[in-house]
Every structure is written in C-alpha cells, then in structure tokens.
Amino acid sequence: MAEVDDGDQKAADKDNLQVLKELVDKLYHFRDHYFETHSVEDASRKQDDVTKEINKTLEKLEQQEELHRNSAQYLLLRGRCLNAAPQFSQAAEESLSKAVKLEPGLVEAWNTLGEQYWKKGDLIAAKTCFTGALQQNKNKVSLRNLSMVLRQLPPEGGAQDHGKRIMESVDLARQAVQLDVTDGTSWYILGNAYISLFFISGQNPQMSQQALGAYSQAEKIDKASASNADLHFNRSTLFQYEEMFSSALAGYSRAAALDPGWEEPKEREKYLLNYLDQVIILMENKGKVKARRLRNMLSSLSVSALGPCASPQFRSSTGRNGSLEPRSFSELTHGLNTGVAAMGKVVFSLATEGRMAFTFGMVDSEETCCVVMVYNTADGWGVLIGDTVVIPEPQVKRHSITHNDKSYDFRSIRVDSPLLLIVNGKRQAMQSQTATSVSYKPHTE
C-alpha cells in the first residue's frame, strides 16, 4: 500500500479546510443578505432559518473534526459558525480560545472571540481581544468592533473621560471606513459613532449631518445595510430629536417590519404617534383652559413680561445685542426670527418619555396657541399653566406629517435649552439644563 506524502496530506487538509471555510462564509452571507432572497413578510422566520443553517453547517464541520482536531483554522471555523447566532455560546468561546493559543497571530480568531466575550457581557475582555488583534494587523473588523466597545464601556472618569472615549471611537470607525470604503457595515458603525458624538457635543448639527451621511452611504453601497433593522431604528432616534417626525415614524415602522420580534421600534412608533395626537388635541383645545380663565390670564400679558429681553444690553444666543420686539405667533416666519421675541401664557404641558422634548403650549395676546419643544432640560424642570414665557429669537418649524392613515399639520417653536427662556420675567437657573448632554448608545451593533 502506497504511503501518503506529508506534502500531499497537508495540501489535502488545506483544500478540505478551504471547503469548510466556504461553507461558513456561505452561512454568514445567508444571515446578512437574508432579505435579498426573502421578502420582508418572511422576517419572523429569519432567526429560525438562520439557526437551521448554523446547525447544518456545524454538522458538516463536525464530520471533519477528527481530521482537524488540533488545527487553529478548523477551531476558528467552528467558532465562527457558532458565532453566527445572536447569543453567547460557551462552545464558541472554547473553540476560539484554543485557536488563539495554537496560533496567536490568527486575527480573525481574536476578533470572533472578542465578539463572544461581548455577547457574554465581558466588555473588558472583548476590548482586549480587539486591541490585541490590531497589534497583529490593522483591520476593519477590529477597528469597528473596538469603536463600538469603547462607546459601551461604562464611563469611569466622568463626562470628560466619556467624551474622550467617544472621540476615540469615531476615529476608529473612520479608520475602518478608510480601509474599505465599500463596506456598508463600517459606514453604519461610523454613523452610530457620529450620533453618539452628536449627543455628547452639544448637538452640533454638523455631527447630525455626518451621521445621516454615513447611514445613507451604508444603504447605498450595501443591500444588507438597507435591510438592517438597527440602522433604521438608530437613525430614527436622530430623526425624532431633529423633529423630522415623518422620517422617524417611517424608520421605526421599517425596523419593526424587518425584525418583528423586537418590540422597541413598535413602542417608539406608537409613542410618537400618541405624542403627536396629544399635541394636536391640546393645541386645538388650548389646553382645555376655559375661555374666561384664558382671558384673565392674557389680561396680565404685557411688555413688562419681556424682562431682560427689553434691555438694550440683551445679548441673544445668536450673538445679537439689543432689545427684542414682541411679536404675535401669526407674525413669526418659519426658521429663525432675529430681533424679536414670542410671548404668551402657558396653557398646557405634556409629560414626555424617551427622547421627546419637554413640550408645552402657550397662547399669545391674539389667543393663538403654539406648541413649544424644549431640549436638554434637567429632571424636574418645567413650566406651569398660567406662567408667562418669553422666547427670544424663536426658531419656528412647520410640521406636515403623514404616516399610515394619520396626518398632522402644526407649527412649533424649538428651544435647544431651557436657559434660553424667560419665565415670569426671569432667566432660568443653570440647574434647569442637563449637566451633561444627552448620552446615546445605539441599539445592538
């Protein structure tokens, strides 16, 4: 019987491992491109279908186990196969740990092991894996995974340390994109990093635009990204904050359709619709304040309520110096109204949750009602029915929203901080604003 040459055996083993690698790659392609071969109506079956593919692939891998028992490449493939599931796998962790011991330079094994630690909730161990992989070789997977982990680690040194970590995470995500500008996942993760930076850096509009641009690029170059429920959900969080309510509702709805078992998008969509319903009803009814009481409230509305806005030394948030002229709501134009102030009496306020602004309605001297949305308010800050509120240089927005069978049409004034308001003739104390900007952790990366 002829002996098998060592070189021939190694070549055969290598070919066999290549076949197994193609099987695992095919599994990931099935998972990540599911909606290219299935309709959105099949979304509820996706996880079961992926689990079946994992089991089929695992069975084929295990048939070859004797042949590759001490092969780091084989152990990596087994770990990757198990890692295709959303939950932590002890078996995956064991296979991948053995793989990196056998071959410490195996970057893909370090990355996959890091993802398993992440699923397990051990962010420090995950960070160590991704950092170690980058020391071996600069690669997009380690860069973007490390970007995500940095944003999810609990802040240790307060707001400044957290801000520094977010900046570092943005830089890592940018580097991942630079290594491969055709990778939609890297663009998506860069979008998430920009959203986090947006919320911790005083809501800089430039960061908002960069986040939206990154998401748009992810969808444009990668069909799988366009079917990523998390992308639609995270982007809708930003849309909602930016008062792009139609886009937010459409995004929540799309996320819910793509991942029917995930309740949060449905809840956000329902909550936002309920919020808009309440705004319309309260505006139309002027907060249900009776006509006589409303007249009494408005009788005390006078120029004296302008408080510091009447001073020639008044400096507005836009940097303009000089007193402001009071204007009725009907005289305000869309966009920024420089040199003027809106003034009225509070007729309702709306208890809000999540990322909705503190919302109240006020009526001016013409008995016109307008809704005001105030951002970055501290817990416990608010205004009471009957309070006189002056809004220097109001930013007016027209909302025309259609979603499913519902339509909304109204005007609102956006106020980025309670510190910009004059309530009952007084500026608001520093404590009325949140001490740090809104923190944001994108859903599932």
N, C-alpha and C positions, 0 to 999 in steps of 0.2 A: 504494500500500500504506500503510495507516494506521500512524503511529508509536505505539509503546507509551509511555504516560505514565510518567515516573520514579516517581511515587507509586504507580501501579498495579503497576509492576515490583517495587518494594520490598515492597508488600503480598503479591504472589505469592511472592516469595522468603521472606517471613516465614511464610506459610502452608506453604510447602514444608518449611522448617526445623521447623515445628511437627509435621508428619507424621513427619519423621525422628526428632525427639525422642521422639515416642510409640513409635516402633519400638525405640529404645534403652531407654526405660523398660520396655517390654514384655519385653525381653531380661533386664533385672535382676529383674523380677517372676518370670520363668520360673526364673531361677537361685535366687532367695531363697525362693521358695514351691514349690520342686520337689515336696516331699512332700505338697502339697495336691492334686496331680494324679497323683502316682505313689505306689506302695506302697514300703515300706522294702526289699522284695525287689529293687526296681529301683535301689537305692543304688549298686551297682557300675557302672551305666550313666550315672549322673548327669553326671560330668565330660565324657564323650563327647557326651552330649545337649546340654550347655551349649556345648561347643566348636562343635557344628553350628549352634546358634542364633547364636553370635558370628559365624561365617563367613557365614551367611545375611544377618544384619543389616549386616555390613561390606560385603557385595556391593551391597546396596541403597544404602548410603551412598556408595559409590564411583561408582555410576551418576550421582550428582548432584554429583560433585566439581568438574567444570568450572564449574558454576553458582555454586558457593560457595567457590571456590579461596582467596580472601582473607577469608573470614568466620570471626571468632573463635568464633561459635556453632557453625559446622559443624566446625571443628577440635576443639572441646570434645566434640561428639557422637562424632566418630571416636575421640578419646582415651578417652572413657567406654566405648565399645563394646569396645575392646581391653583396657581395664582390668577388664572382667568376668572375664577369665581370672586364675587364681591367680598366675601367674608374671609377671615383669617383661617389658615389651615396649618395645623401642627405638623402634618406630614410634609407640607411645602417648606416650612421653616427648617425641618431636619434635613431634607434633601439639599437645600441651598446652603445650609451651614457646612455640610460635608463637602459640597462643591468648592466653596471658597477656601476650605482647609487644604484640599487636594491641589487646587490651582488658584493661589492668591491674586493672580493678575486677571482673573476672569471678571471683567467689568459688568457684564450682563447679570451674572450671578449676584454680585454685590447690589446692583440696582433692584433685582427682583426680591432679594432678601430684605432690603430696606422697605419695599412695598409691603411685605408680610409683617414686619415689625410695626409699620404704620397702621395696618388693619388691626393689629393686636392692641394698638393704643400706646405703644412704646415709641414716642416721637424722638427721644434722645438716641435710642439705638438706630432708628431709621436715619437720623441725621448723620450718625457716624458712618453708616453704610454708604450713603450718597457722597459724603465728603471723601471717604476712602476710595471710592470708585473714581472720583475726579482726580485724585492724586495719581492714579494709574493712567488715566486717559481722559482728556476733556471731551465730554459727550453730552448731547442734548438731553438725554433721559435723566442723567444725574443732575444736570443744571436745573431743569424744570422741577424735578422732584424736590430738590433742596430748596428751591424757591417757595414751593408750597409748604414744606415742613416749617420753614422759618416763620411763615405767617401764622402757623397754627400753634407754635410753641407759646406757652403762657408767658406774658411779659414779666421779667424779673426786676429790671431796674427802672420801672415806672414808664411814663409816657415817652420820655426821651429815648430810652432803650428800645421800646416798641417801634417808634418811628424809624430809628436807625435800622432795625431788622427789616422793616417793610421796604425801605430804600434798597437794602441789600438784595431782598427778594426780587424787586423789579429789575435790578441789574443782572441777576442770574437768569431771569426769564428772557431778558433782551439778548443775553449771550446765547441762550438756547435757540432763539429765532435766527440769530446771525449764522449759526452753524448749519441751519437748514431752513431757508425761508419758505419751503414748500410743505412744511409740516404743520397741519392745522391744529394739532394738539398743543404745540408750542405757542402758537398765536393765541389760542384760547386761554392758556395759563398766563400769558402776558396780559391779556385783558383782565383776568381776575386780579393780577398784581396791581394793575393801574387802578382798579376800583378800590382796592384796599388803600392805596396811596391817596386817592381822591378823598376818602372819608377821614384820613388822619391828617391831611394837609390843608384843612380849612376849605374843603370842597372847591379846589381850584378847577375852573371849567376846562382848562387845557387837559387835565388828567381824565376828566369825563370823556372828552373827545378822543383821547388816545385809547381809552378802554373800549369805546364803541368801535373805533377804527380797527383795533386788534380782533375783536369778535367778528366784525364784518369780513376781515381778511381770512379768518379761520373758516368761515362758511363758504367763502368764495373759492378757496383752493382745495377744500376737503369736504367731500359729501358726508363723511361720517360726522364731522363737526356740525353740519347743518341739522343732523338728527340727534344732537347731544342735548338731552333734557336739561342738564345742569347749565349749559351755556345760555339757553333761553331763560331759565329761572334767574341766574345771576345778573344777566343783562336787564331783566325786568325790574330787579331791585333798584338798579341805577335809573331806569326809565321812570319808575314811580317817584324817586327822590327828585328827579328833574321835572316832575309834573307832566311827563309825556304819558298820560294815562291810557290812551288808546293802545300805544305800543306795549305798555306794561301788561295790560289785560290780554293782549294777543300773545305775548310771550309766556305768561303764566298758563294760558289755555293750551299752548303748544307743548309746554313742558309736561303738563298733566296728560296730554294725549300720548306723548312719547314714553311716559313712564306711569301707567295707570295705577300702580301700587303705591306710588309716592303721594302722600296726602297734602304736603305743604303747598305745592303750586295751586291746587284746588282751593285750599283755605285762603291763600293770598288773593286769588281772583275773586272769591266770594266776599272777602273782607273789603276789598277795594270797591267792588260794586255796591256793597252795603253803605260804605262811606259816602260814595257819590250820591246814592239815594237820599241819605240823611241831609247832605249839604243842600240838595235841591229843595227838599221839603222845608227845611228850616229857613232857607232864603225866601222861599215863596210866602211863608207864614211869618216872616220877620221874627223868627224865634218864638212864635206864639205869644208875643207880648201884646196885651190888649191895647186898643187904639188910644184910650185915654192915658194909660200909663206911658205909652210911647211919646205922646205929645208933651207930657210933663217932663220926661227925660230930655227931649230935644229942646225944651224951653230954656234949659240951663247951658245949652251948647253955644259958646261964644268964642271970639278971637282970643280971649284971655286963656283959653284951654291950650293954645299953641305952646305956652310955656317957653322953654329955651329956643324954640323954633322962630319966635318973634324977634329974637335978639339979632342985631346987625353982625354980632360976632359968632353967630351959629355956624358951625362947620359940619357939613353933611358927610355921609360915608363916601360920597363921590369926590370929596376934597373941595367942594364949593363953599365959599364963605358968604354969609349974608342971610338976612331973614327970609322966611318962606311965606308964600301967599297961600292961604287956604283955598282949596278947590272942592267942588262937589264931585261925587263919583261920575256923574254924567259928563263932566268936563275933562276927565282924565283920558289920556290916549294910551293905546297899547304900548308896552315897553316902559322904559324909564321916563318918569315925569320930573325933570330937573326944575329946581327953583320953586316948587310948590309942595303943599302938604295935604294929605287926605285926613279928614277929621270926622269922627262920628261917635255914636254911643253903642256899646256892646249890647246885643240882643240875644245872643246865644253863644255857647262854646261847646265843642264836641270832644268827648273823651276819645282818644285815639290810641291805637296799639302799633307795635312794629315800627315801620319806617314812615308812618304818616306824620305830617307836621301837626303841631298844636294848632287847632283850627277854631276860629271864632267868626261870628258875623257881626257887622256893625252897620248902623243906619245913619245916613247923613241928614243935613237940615232939610233936604228935599224928600225925606222919607224913603230914599232908595237904599236897598240893602246890598251889601257886598261881602263876600267871604274873604277872610284873611288867613293865610297859612304861614305859620312862624316856625322856623327850623332852629335846631341846636338849643332847645330850651332845657333847662335843668328840671329834674323831677320836682314837682310841687309848684312850679311857676305856672301862672295863668292869669286870666282877667275875669272879672265878674260882670254879670248883667248890670247895666247902668253905668259902668266905668266909661270915662271919656278917653278915647285913644286917638293919638295923632301919629300918622305915618309919614315921616319926612321923605320926600322924593320917591313916591311909591312906584314899585315895579308891577305893572298891570299885565295880566295874561288873559287871553280869551281861550276858553276850553270848548271844543266841539268834539264830543266823544261818541262813537258808535261801537257797540260790542254786542254781538249776537242780536237779540231783539230789543236792546236798550239804547237810548240816546240821551245825551246830556249836553246842555249848552248854557254856559255861565261865564262870568268874569270873576277873577280873583286877584288879590294882591299878595305877592310873595315877599316875605321878610326873612332874611337869612339868619337873623339873630334877634332875640328879644331886646338886646342892648340898643337897637335902632329905634325902638318905640318910645313914645312919650305917653305915659299912662297917668291920667288925672294930674296933668301938668308937670310930671316928674320923669326924669330919666330912670331907667331900670338899673338896679344894682348888678355888679359883676357876677354875683352868685346866681343870677337868673339865667345865665348861659351855662351850658355844659362846660365843665372844667377842661375836658379834652374833647376833640372832635369825635364824631360817631365812629366806633370801631366796626369793622366789617370782615367777616370770614366767609368767603364764597362757599356755597354748598358743594360738597363732595368733589374733590379734584382727583 
